[in-house]
Structure formats: structure tokens, C-alpha cells
Amino acid sequence: MSVNLQEIVKDMKDRIDFSGAVFVKGKDKELLLNQNFGYANRSEQIENRSSTRFGIASGCKLFTAIAICQLVERGEISFDSKLSACINHNFKHFDDEVTIHHLLTHTSGIPDYFDEELMDDFEELWIQTPMYRMRTLKDFLPLFQDLPMKSKVGERFHYNNAGYILLGLVVEQASQSNFDDYIQKNIFQQAAMTHAGFFELDALPANTAQGYIDFDDGTWKTNIYSLPAKGGSDGGAFVTVHDMERLWDALLSYSLLSEKVTKLLLTPHVQENQEDYYGYGLWIKKRNDAVLKYHIMGYDPGVSFHSAYYPDVFINVVVCSNKSKGAFAIMSGIEEQLIKTKTL
């Protein structure tokens, strides 16, 4: 099967001009695919490798959810804790009934600073707000803290980045440490994610891919002026494909959370459509009422990312790209081949 996967990914790479890294691991840690394409730095023609760090945008909401679950296990907070009891900040228009559970499942009804139902260009945010000043979680508050509620608490699923900013602030207050420091110590180090981190775009470390935005005329630019200078609890971490492999391993072997709380994180808490559900920080796709995969994804200008774990066959897939598009197509091609070969 690995040969077929290589051919499929290579063919798709040629058709969509994919840039990034692709990794597939099977049962008993069998390596099924490990391919890299394009440049981490186009100007210097430095090629992408499996050791290259890529931005994963909203993919790191799973890290935030794990952190919250760790704090619940330690008794610092509960899933039913009210937001107002967890953060020393007054949100005058927010409903007092908003809980940690609501924020984790995108059902809080609070306003979002980037509402995907109303906006489709992330760069619009930085017309009035300098992106180079966005370096802490509190820097995001002016973008949404005074807005009215989007909907009633618990009324519906509405994918919400602001809710995960607030969860990051909950982590900071409960742990008395910076969010990225907490994640580094309690998740990245615990899962042996040795290259992962929250890095500033104007101070990226070695072996980190620049994000690229391509234009129809063949020109391009990097995404340094298109994103916050430093990511946070709603998105913006950098990882290698091997870091993400280790994250899934650590999570599913109960190295980061107890078995009980891990299963709660993986529970389909809210339904988005016929097959797609949301747990805590990750998506869950069902087929014939059984879980087909747990998966996370992220999109930003110059970033596209997908990663999934298929529990019935123990297959782990990671696709990182330093372009705005491409990860979904590669992920879909791999999944179609797994279904075609009756692996799934």
C-alpha cells in the first residue's frame, strides 16, 4: 500500500503544486509514507524536510483543549465552571452562563474576532490593528470583548476562535504561567515534541518553513504581514510531522490525560452535520454510526494543515503545508486510497 500512497501523493503534488511534508504511520508503528516537497525558504531554495517546522494554524486548538482537561484533572477548574469565575475580566455583553464546556465545543454564543460566517479574508483584521503588536493572548481582547453575543448560550455550534483565546487566558490564570510556557512544559515536553513551539514570525528559529501566499500572475509573498506576530491558544504553533505523530501517540496512550478524561475529550459533544461532530479541540467524523477518524485542521494565509487518527486501523496521517492550500487535497487523496484498498 505504501507504494500506491507514494504514487498518489506524488501525482497530486504535481497537479496542485503542493509544498510541505506528508507522513503516514500504520499499525505497530509501520512507516507507510514520509515525503517532502517544495521549499521551506524559496529565496534561499532550502527544501522542506520531515524535520521542518510548519505552522498549523487552528490545529493547535487541540493543545489548548488538552491543557484545559489537565487543569480539570488537577481540580483547578471544571468543565461546568463559569467563564466569569475563571478570568479576572468583565465582558459586559457576555452571558453569565457561558462555561468552559461551551467554549471548548464552540457553543458559547460569544462573538468571534474572526467570524468565518461573515469574513473570508483573515488579512482584513490587520487593516486597523497592527499585526506586529499581537504577541500575547490579551492583545486579542479588544477585537471582540465589547461586541454583543452572537447567539444564545448552547443554542448552536459556531466555530469560534475568540472562545479559544479565552480558554488560553483561563489556562494562564489557573496555572499562573504564560500560555505557551504551560504548553511547552505540560504537552510538548511530555509528548517528546522536541521541535514544537510558539514562535514569533519575525524571529523564527532554524528549520522553520516560511509561509507563502501565491498570486495568479506567478508572484508570491511571505505571510509575515498576514498573521499575528505570535500565535496563541486559538492557533499559530509550529510543529514537525513527527511532533504531531508523537502528540497522537501520547494522547491515545493516556500519557497526557487519564483514560477517563481522554475519552471525554474524544466524545462527540456537538454535531455540525450528518457525519461531522466536535469533541474538545478536535473534529470527529462518523461513518455508519462508528468513528471513522479523529482529526484536526488549520488554515491561515500561507498555512494549510490536516492530521487524523483512524482508530479502527491505527493509522496516523499528518499533512503540513507552507502554502494557503494543499493539505486538504493531499489528505483526501490518502483517505480515498485507504478506503479503496479496504483499509478503512
C-alpha positions as CSV (number, residue, x, y, z in Angstrom):
1,M,0.0,0.0,0.0
2,S,2.9,2.4,0.7
3,V,3.9,2.3,-2.9
4,N,0.4,3.3,-4.0
5,L,0.3,6.0,-1.5
6,Q,3.6,7.4,-2.7
7,E,2.4,7.4,-6.3
8,I,-1.0,9.1,-5.4
9,V,0.7,11.8,-3.3
10,K,3.3,12.4,-5.9
11,D,0.7,12.7,-8.7
12,M,-1.5,15.1,-6.5
13,K,1.6,17.1,-5.6
14,D,2.3,17.7,-9.3
15,R,-1.3,18.7,-10.0
16,I,-1.7,21.2,-7.2
17,D,2.0,22.2,-6.8
18,F,2.0,21.1,-3.1
19,S,4.7,22.4,-0.8
20,G,5.1,20.7,2.5
21,A,5.6,17.4,4.4
22,V,3.4,14.2,4.4
23,F,3.6,11.4,6.9
24,V,1.6,8.2,7.3
25,K,2.2,5.7,10.1
26,G,0.3,2.4,10.3
27,K,-0.3,-0.3,13.0
28,D,2.7,-1.2,15.1
29,K,4.5,2.0,14.0
30,E,4.9,0.8,10.4
31,L,6.0,3.7,8.2
32,L,3.7,3.9,5.2
33,L,4.7,7.3,3.9
34,N,7.2,10.0,4.5
35,Q,7.5,12.5,1.7
36,N,8.6,16.2,1.5
37,F,8.1,18.7,-1.3
38,G,8.9,22.3,-2.2
39,Y,10.9,24.9,-0.3
40,A,10.9,26.0,3.3
41,N,12.6,29.1,2.1
42,R,12.1,29.9,-1.6
43,S,14.7,32.7,-1.8
44,E,17.5,30.5,-0.5
45,Q,16.0,27.3,-2.0
46,I,16.1,25.5,1.3
47,E,14.0,22.3,0.8
48,N,11.2,21.1,3.1
49,R,12.2,18.1,5.1
50,S,10.5,15.9,7.7
51,S,12.4,17.8,10.3
52,T,11.0,21.2,9.1
53,R,8.7,23.0,11.4
54,F,5.4,24.2,9.9
55,G,2.7,26.5,11.2
56,I,-0.5,24.6,11.8
57,A,-3.0,27.5,12.5
58,S,-6.1,26.2,14.3
59,G,-4.6,22.7,14.5
60,C,-3.3,23.7,17.9
61,K,-6.7,24.1,19.4
62,L,-6.2,20.5,20.5
63,F,-3.3,21.6,22.6
64,T,-5.5,24.2,24.4
65,A,-8.2,21.6,25.0
66,I,-5.7,19.1,26.4
67,A,-4.4,21.9,28.7
68,I,-7.9,22.6,30.0
69,C,-8.5,18.9,30.6
70,Q,-5.3,18.7,32.6
71,L,-6.4,21.6,34.8
72,V,-9.8,19.9,35.3
73,E,-8.0,16.7,36.4
74,R,-6.0,18.7,38.9
75,G,-9.1,20.3,40.3
76,E,-8.2,23.8,39.3
77,I,-11.4,24.2,37.2
78,S,-14.3,22.1,36.0
79,F,-16.0,21.8,32.6
80,D,-19.0,23.4,34.2
81,S,-17.0,26.4,35.6
82,K,-18.4,29.7,34.5
83,L,-16.1,31.8,32.4
84,S,-16.7,34.8,34.8
85,A,-15.3,32.7,37.6
86,C,-12.2,31.7,35.7
87,I,-10.9,35.1,34.3
88,N,-10.5,38.4,36.1
89,H,-12.1,40.4,33.3
90,N,-15.5,41.9,32.8
91,F,-17.2,41.1,29.5
92,K,-20.2,43.3,29.8
93,H,-22.2,41.8,27.0
94,F,-21.4,38.2,27.5
95,D,-23.9,35.8,29.1
96,D,-23.0,34.8,32.6
97,E,-24.0,31.2,31.8
98,V,-21.0,30.7,29.4
99,T,-19.0,27.7,30.7
100,I,-15.7,26.1,29.9
101,H,-17.6,23.3,28.2
102,H,-19.4,25.8,25.9
103,L,-16.1,27.4,24.9
104,L,-14.4,24.0,24.2
105,T,-17.3,22.9,22.0
106,H,-17.9,26.3,20.1
107,T,-21.4,26.5,21.6
108,S,-20.9,29.6,23.9
109,G,-22.6,32.1,21.6
110,I,-19.9,34.7,22.2
111,P,-18.7,37.0,19.4
112,D,-15.6,36.0,17.4
113,Y,-12.9,38.3,16.3
114,F,-12.7,36.5,13.0
115,D,-16.2,35.3,12.3
116,E,-16.0,32.8,9.4
117,E,-19.7,33.2,8.7
118,L,-19.1,36.9,8.0
119,M,-15.5,37.2,6.9
120,D,-13.3,35.2,4.5
121,D,-10.1,37.2,4.4
122,F,-8.0,36.9,7.6
123,E,-5.8,39.8,6.5
124,E,-8.7,42.3,6.8
125,L,-8.2,42.1,10.6
126,W,-4.9,43.9,10.4
127,I,-6.0,47.0,8.5
128,Q,-6.9,48.7,11.7
129,T,-4.9,46.6,14.2
130,P,-1.1,46.2,13.6
131,M,-0.4,42.5,13.5
132,Y,3.1,43.1,14.8
133,R,1.7,44.1,18.1
134,M,-0.3,40.8,18.5
135,R,2.1,38.9,20.7
136,T,0.0,37.9,23.8
137,L,-3.4,36.5,24.4
138,K,-4.6,39.7,26.0
139,D,-3.7,41.6,22.8
140,F,-6.7,39.9,21.1
141,L,-9.3,41.1,23.7
142,P,-10.0,44.5,22.1
143,L,-11.1,42.7,18.9
144,F,-14.1,41.1,20.5
145,Q,-14.6,41.9,24.2
146,D,-17.1,44.7,23.7
147,L,-19.2,43.0,21.0
148,P,-22.7,41.6,21.6
149,M,-23.4,37.9,21.9
150,K,-23.6,36.1,18.5
151,S,-26.3,33.7,19.7
152,K,-27.8,32.2,22.9
153,V,-25.6,30.1,25.1
154,G,-25.7,26.4,23.9
155,E,-28.0,27.3,21.0
156,R,-25.8,26.0,18.2
157,F,-22.3,25.2,17.0
158,H,-20.4,28.2,15.8
159,Y,-16.7,27.8,15.2
160,N,-15.1,30.4,17.4
161,N,-11.5,31.5,17.6
162,A,-12.2,34.0,20.4
163,G,-13.5,31.2,22.6
164,Y,-10.2,29.5,22.4
165,I,-8.4,32.8,23.2
166,L,-10.4,32.9,26.4
167,L,-9.6,29.3,27.2
168,G,-5.9,30.2,26.9
169,L,-6.4,33.0,29.4
170,V,-8.1,30.5,31.7
171,V,-5.0,28.3,31.4
172,E,-2.8,31.3,32.2
173,Q,-4.8,32.3,35.3
174,A,-5.3,28.8,36.7
175,S,-1.6,27.8,36.1
176,Q,-0.1,31.2,36.9
177,S,2.2,30.9,33.8
178,N,2.2,32.1,30.2
179,F,0.1,30.0,27.9
180,D,3.0,29.0,25.6
181,D,5.2,28.2,28.6
182,Y,2.5,25.9,30.0
183,I,2.0,24.1,26.7
184,Q,5.8,23.7,26.3
185,K,6.2,22.1,29.7
186,N,3.0,20.1,30.1
187,I,2.3,18.9,26.5
188,F,5.3,19.4,24.2
189,Q,7.9,18.1,26.6
190,Q,5.6,15.4,28.0
191,A,4.9,14.1,24.4
192,A,8.5,14.4,23.3
193,M,7.5,17.0,20.7
194,T,11.1,18.3,20.7
195,H,10.8,20.8,17.8
196,A,7.3,22.2,18.6
197,G,6.8,25.7,19.8
198,F,5.0,29.1,19.6
199,F,7.5,31.2,17.7
200,E,7.3,34.9,16.6
201,L,7.1,35.3,12.9
202,D,9.8,37.9,12.9
203,A,12.2,35.7,14.9
204,L,11.7,32.2,13.5
205,P,14.2,29.5,14.6
206,A,16.2,27.4,12.2
207,N,14.4,24.6,10.3
208,T,11.1,26.5,10.2
209,A,9.2,27.0,6.9
210,Q,8.2,30.4,5.8
211,G,4.5,30.6,4.9
212,Y,3.9,31.6,1.2
213,I,0.9,33.3,-0.4
214,D,0.8,32.8,-4.2
215,F,-0.8,35.1,-6.7
216,D,-2.4,34.2,-10.1
217,D,0.4,36.0,-12.0
218,G,3.1,33.7,-10.5
219,T,4.4,36.2,-7.9
220,W,4.3,35.5,-4.2
221,K,4.9,37.0,-0.8
222,T,5.5,35.5,2.7
223,N,2.8,35.7,5.4
224,I,4.7,37.8,7.9
225,Y,2.3,40.7,7.4
226,S,-0.8,38.5,7.2
227,L,-0.8,36.9,10.7
228,P,-0.4,37.9,14.3
229,A,3.3,38.2,15.2
230,K,2.9,35.3,17.6
231,G,0.2,32.6,17.7
232,G,-1.7,31.6,20.8
233,S,-4.4,29.3,22.1
234,D,-6.6,29.5,19.1
235,G,-3.8,28.9,16.6
236,G,-0.3,29.5,15.4
237,A,2.0,26.9,16.8
238,F,4.8,25.3,14.7
239,V,5.4,21.6,14.6
240,T,7.2,18.9,12.5
241,V,5.2,15.9,11.2
242,H,7.0,13.8,13.8
243,D,5.9,16.1,16.6
244,M,2.3,15.6,15.5
245,E,2.8,11.8,15.3
246,R,4.1,11.9,18.9
247,L,1.2,14.1,20.0
248,W,-1.3,11.5,18.8
249,D,0.7,8.7,20.4
250,A,0.9,10.5,23.8
251,L,-2.8,11.4,23.8
252,L,-4.0,8.0,22.9
253,S,-1.7,6.1,25.3
254,Y,-3.0,8.3,28.1
255,S,0.3,9.9,28.7
256,L,-1.1,13.4,28.8
257,L,-4.5,12.7,30.4
258,S,-6.2,9.9,32.3
259,E,-8.1,7.4,30.2
260,K,-11.4,8.8,31.6
261,V,-10.7,12.4,30.6
262,T,-9.1,11.4,27.3
263,K,-12.3,9.6,26.3
264,L,-14.3,12.7,27.3
265,L,-12.1,14.8,25.1
266,L,-12.7,12.3,22.2
267,T,-16.5,12.3,22.8
268,P,-18.7,13.8,20.1
269,H,-20.2,16.6,22.2
270,V,-21.9,18.6,19.4
271,Q,-23.0,17.7,15.9
272,E,-22.2,20.0,12.9
273,N,-23.7,17.9,10.1
274,Q,-24.7,14.4,9.3
275,E,-21.2,12.9,9.7
276,D,-19.2,15.6,11.5
277,Y,-19.0,16.2,15.2
278,Y,-16.8,18.2,17.6
279,G,-15.3,16.9,20.8
280,Y,-12.9,19.0,22.9
281,G,-10.4,20.7,20.5
282,L,-10.8,18.2,17.6
283,W,-13.2,17.0,14.9
284,I,-14.8,13.6,14.9
285,K,-16.1,12.0,11.6
286,K,-18.5,9.1,11.9
287,R,-19.4,6.5,9.3
288,N,-22.3,4.1,9.9
289,D,-22.6,5.4,13.5
290,A,-19.0,4.4,14.2
291,V,-16.0,6.8,14.5
292,L,-14.0,6.9,11.2
293,K,-11.4,9.3,12.4
294,Y,-10.4,11.9,14.9
295,H,-8.9,14.9,13.1
296,I,-7.7,18.5,13.4
297,M,-7.0,21.1,10.7
298,G,-5.8,24.6,10.3
299,Y,-5.8,27.3,7.6
300,D,-4.2,30.7,7.6
301,P,-2.7,32.8,4.8
302,G,0.4,30.7,3.9
303,V,-0.6,27.8,6.1
304,S,-2.7,24.6,5.5
305,F,-2.7,21.6,7.8
306,H,-4.5,18.4,8.3
307,S,-3.9,15.5,10.7
308,A,-6.0,12.5,11.5
309,Y,-6.1,9.3,13.5
310,Y,-8.2,6.3,12.3
311,P,-8.9,4.2,15.4
312,D,-10.1,1.0,13.8
313,V,-6.9,0.6,11.8
314,F,-4.4,2.5,14.0
315,I,-3.3,4.8,11.1
316,N,-1.9,8.3,11.8
317,V,-1.8,10.8,9.0
318,V,-0.1,14.2,9.1
319,V,0.0,16.8,6.2
320,C,1.7,20.1,6.8
321,S,2.0,22.8,4.1
322,N,3.6,26.2,4.0
323,K,1.0,27.4,1.3
324,S,-2.6,28.5,1.8
325,K,-4.0,25.5,0.1
326,G,-3.0,21.9,-0.5
327,A,-3.2,19.9,2.8
328,F,-6.9,19.0,2.3
329,A,-6.3,17.7,-1.2
330,I,-3.4,15.5,-0.1
331,M,-5.3,14.3,3.0
332,S,-8.4,13.4,0.8
333,G,-6.2,11.5,-1.7
334,I,-4.7,9.4,1.1
335,E,-8.0,8.7,2.7
336,E,-9.6,7.7,-0.7
337,Q,-6.7,5.2,-1.2
338,L,-7.2,3.8,2.3
339,I,-10.9,3.3,1.5
340,K,-10.2,1.9,-1.9
341,T,-7.8,-0.7,-0.5
342,K,-10.4,-1.5,2.1
343,T,-8.0,-0.4,4.8
344,L,-10.8,1.8,6.2
